[in-house]
Amino acid sequence: MPPTRQEKPEPRLVDSRAAYAEAAADIAGRARRRIDLLSYDLADWAYGTPGFCDAVRDLVLGHQRARVRVLVHDVRSVATQEHRLLHLLRHVSSFTEIRVLAEHQGDNRDESLIADERHLLERDTPDSPTARLCLDMPVRARAARHRFDGLWDAAGPATELRRLYI
């Protein structure tokens, strides 16, 4: 009997807010070194959940070289929220950075959550929870990370989201 080839993983469709929030927490929980998040407005229902925030906290407190980068489009709507994730990121700021998309990138509305260039959650619009969950898909995750890096390099600091804690 010939050896069977291992099946390639396929993206899984996520089609509700609850499933998206669960998938985001799962992706964050799988990270060991890095999380890159591109979000239109850091939807609290997706990124402000206890599961997601706890996973991010565990990453930055459990790994000396952990890094979390957050890139947002609509910084004004984020700044007016009392957001659990922002509160956490402000308290672990030596591991995190938040930037805002450059003006010429203003038509960008897709979102992606990338963990360690291995796992990816991506959706085409912030208006819908429909997304693709890509677990153990490094080629796809690296491509998303490459795109994220280009946006990140052109982005500016999100000064509206800074607060000093003394």
LINMO-V888405 format. One record per residue. RES is the residue in one letter. D_FIRST is the distance of its C-alpha to the first C-alpha in Angstrom with 2 decimals. Layout:
BEGIN
res=RES d_first=D_FIRST
res=RES d_first=D_FIRST
END
This chain:
BEGIN
res=M d_first=0.00
res=P d_first=3.84
res=P d_first=6.56
res=T d_first=8.75
res=R d_first=12.26
res=Q d_first=14.98
res=E d_first=17.31
res=K d_first=20.71
res=P d_first=23.58
res=E d_first=25.98
res=P d_first=29.72
res=R d_first=30.88
res=L d_first=34.11
res=V d_first=37.03
res=D d_first=39.84
res=S d_first=42.60
res=R d_first=44.90
res=A d_first=43.63
res=A d_first=39.98
res=Y d_first=41.07
res=A d_first=43.08
res=E d_first=40.21
res=A d_first=37.83
res=A d_first=40.52
res=A d_first=40.95
res=D d_first=37.20
res=I d_first=37.04
res=A d_first=40.17
res=G d_first=38.83
res=R d_first=35.75
res=A d_first=38.04
res=R d_first=38.63
res=R d_first=40.81
res=R d_first=41.83
res=I d_first=42.45
res=D d_first=43.70
res=L d_first=45.14
res=L d_first=46.55
res=S d_first=48.49
res=Y d_first=51.21
res=D d_first=53.26
res=L d_first=51.26
res=A d_first=51.05
res=D d_first=51.95
res=W d_first=49.72
res=A d_first=46.70
res=Y d_first=47.74
res=G d_first=50.52
res=T d_first=48.56
res=P d_first=48.60
res=G d_first=44.79
res=F d_first=44.82
res=C d_first=47.98
res=D d_first=46.88
res=A d_first=43.61
res=V d_first=45.66
res=R d_first=48.17
res=D d_first=45.55
res=L d_first=44.09
res=V d_first=47.48
res=L d_first=48.80
res=G d_first=45.69
res=H d_first=44.88
res=Q d_first=47.60
res=R d_first=46.27
res=A d_first=45.31
res=R d_first=46.54
res=V d_first=47.03
res=R d_first=48.21
res=V d_first=49.48
res=L d_first=50.51
res=V d_first=52.54
res=H d_first=54.16
res=D d_first=56.83
res=V d_first=58.41
res=R d_first=61.48
res=S d_first=59.65
res=V d_first=57.76
res=A d_first=61.06
res=T d_first=62.71
res=Q d_first=60.06
res=E d_first=60.08
res=H d_first=56.41
res=R d_first=54.60
res=L d_first=52.24
res=L d_first=55.22
res=H d_first=57.04
res=L d_first=54.13
res=L d_first=53.72
res=R d_first=57.44
res=H d_first=57.29
res=V d_first=54.46
res=S d_first=55.67
res=S d_first=54.87
res=F d_first=51.15
res=T d_first=51.53
res=E d_first=53.03
res=I d_first=53.84
res=R d_first=54.67
res=V d_first=55.68
res=L d_first=54.35
res=A d_first=56.70
res=E d_first=58.89
res=H d_first=57.21
res=Q d_first=53.90
res=G d_first=55.59
res=D d_first=53.52
res=N d_first=50.36
res=R d_first=49.43
res=D d_first=45.72
res=E d_first=44.61
res=S d_first=41.85
res=L d_first=40.98
res=I d_first=38.88
res=A d_first=37.75
res=D d_first=36.89
res=E d_first=35.54
res=R d_first=32.40
res=H d_first=33.34
res=L d_first=35.45
res=L d_first=37.40
res=E d_first=39.14
res=R d_first=41.44
res=D d_first=43.47
res=T d_first=46.77
res=P d_first=48.51
res=D d_first=49.83
res=S d_first=46.55
res=P d_first=44.10
res=T d_first=41.17
res=A d_first=38.85
res=R d_first=35.36
res=L d_first=33.76
res=C d_first=31.33
res=L d_first=29.82
res=D d_first=27.95
res=M d_first=28.53
res=P d_first=30.31
res=V d_first=30.59
res=R d_first=32.34
res=A d_first=34.39
res=R d_first=35.52
res=A d_first=36.68
res=A d_first=38.68
res=R d_first=40.05
res=H d_first=41.17
res=R d_first=43.01
res=F d_first=44.48
res=D d_first=45.74
res=G d_first=47.57
res=L d_first=49.25
res=W d_first=50.02
res=D d_first=51.69
res=A d_first=54.00
res=A d_first=54.76
res=G d_first=57.88
res=P d_first=58.70
res=A d_first=58.99
res=T d_first=62.49
res=E d_first=63.15
res=L d_first=60.59
res=R d_first=62.02
res=R d_first=63.99
res=L d_first=65.19
res=Y d_first=64.78
res=I d_first=67.21
END
